[in-house]
C-alpha cells in the first residue's frame, strides 16, 4: 500500500492541509522498492529532452548550490545506511550513494565540479521532483526546477511565473487558496519545513504525465466498468515539502510521487466509503480539470458495490 491515505473528510474540500514535519520524518523519502528504477527513469527522461525537464533562470547558481548542500546533508544525516557525506577541512565534499554506487567529489560553488548544474545533479540522487521559488520577491516566482514526474503540466510553461500564475489553470485555487498559500510561503522559517499531500485519480501508472504525453495513454479511459475500475484506476499521491533556505531566502518545493491501483488502497469498507464520498463531491469544473469525468462513475460504482469488502 501507499505510505499515505490523504482523505480525512467525507467530502471534497480544497485546502492546504499543511503541517510541520514531525520528529523522525525525513525531508527526502527513499522508497527502496522503486528507488533505482525511478532514478533510472529520471536519467532516461533527462537524456531524451534535458531542456524540457530541467531549467533554471540566469543567476540562480547560489540557490541551486544551497539546495544541493541542504539535501545532501539531510540525506546523509537522516538515511546514513544509504548515503554518506564527508567534508574535508578545505571545503571539498565527498558523496557516496550506496544504493546506486554513485560517488562524487566537488567543492560547492565551483561550477566545474559536477557534470550537471547543481540542482539537476542533486535531482538525480532523489525520487522527488525539485522546484525552487524565489522567496525574496513578490509572488514567489518559480526560478529553477528539475521536473520529471509532473501531473499534467510542464516546466517550460511555468518558469518565471508567480505562484498564483502557476496555479491559474486550477479552478478555484486563487479564490480559495491563493492568499493562504502566499502567506504560508512568506512565513516559512529556515529549519522548519512543512509538508502536505496532494492526490489525483487517473487511468495510468506512468509517473511522467507531461501534457504532450496525453495521446499516448488517453485510450486507457475506454472500457472502464464497475468490475475493472479498481484495478485500472490509479491513486496518484504527491508528498510535498516546502523549506526556506537561510542564505538565499529561496524556497525549495519537493514532490515525491507515488502511484498504485485504487483496489489495493481501499481494503476496508471505511476507506472505500471515504474515497467514494470524496470523489462524488468534487466540483464539476475541478473534475474536468483533473480528468475525472470518464472514470468517476465506473469507479464510484466499484467502490459502492455491496459486499465489496
Secondary structure as GFF3:
##gff-version 3
##sequence-region A 1 309
A	DSSP	beta_strand	19	20	.	.	.	ID=ss1
A	DSSP	alpha_helix	35	48	.	.	.	ID=ss2
A	DSSP	alpha_helix	50	53	.	.	.	ID=ss3
A	DSSP	beta_strand	54	56	.	.	.	ID=ss4
A	DSSP	alpha_helix	61	78	.	.	.	ID=ss5
A	DSSP	beta_strand	83	87	.	.	.	ID=ss6
A	DSSP	beta_strand	92	97	.	.	.	ID=ss7
A	DSSP	beta_strand	103	107	.	.	.	ID=ss8
A	DSSP	three_ten_helix	111	113	.	.	.	ID=ss9
A	DSSP	alpha_helix	118	123	.	.	.	ID=ss10
A	DSSP	beta_strand	129	133	.	.	.	ID=ss11
A	DSSP	beta_strand	142	146	.	.	.	ID=ss12
A	DSSP	alpha_helix	155	158	.	.	.	ID=ss13
A	DSSP	alpha_helix	163	166	.	.	.	ID=ss14
A	DSSP	alpha_helix	173	173	.	.	.	ID=ss15
A	DSSP	pi_helix	174	178	.	.	.	ID=ss16
A	DSSP	alpha_helix	179	187	.	.	.	ID=ss17
A	DSSP	beta_strand	194	202	.	.	.	ID=ss18
A	DSSP	three_ten_helix	211	213	.	.	.	ID=ss19
A	DSSP	alpha_helix	214	217	.	.	.	ID=ss20
A	DSSP	three_ten_helix	218	221	.	.	.	ID=ss21
A	DSSP	alpha_helix	229	232	.	.	.	ID=ss22
A	DSSP	beta_strand	234	244	.	.	.	ID=ss23
A	DSSP	beta_strand	251	261	.	.	.	ID=ss24
A	DSSP	alpha_helix	262	265	.	.	.	ID=ss25
A	DSSP	alpha_helix	269	280	.	.	.	ID=ss26
A	DSSP	alpha_helix	284	289	.	.	.	ID=ss27
A	DSSP	alpha_helix	293	303	.	.	.	ID=ss28
###
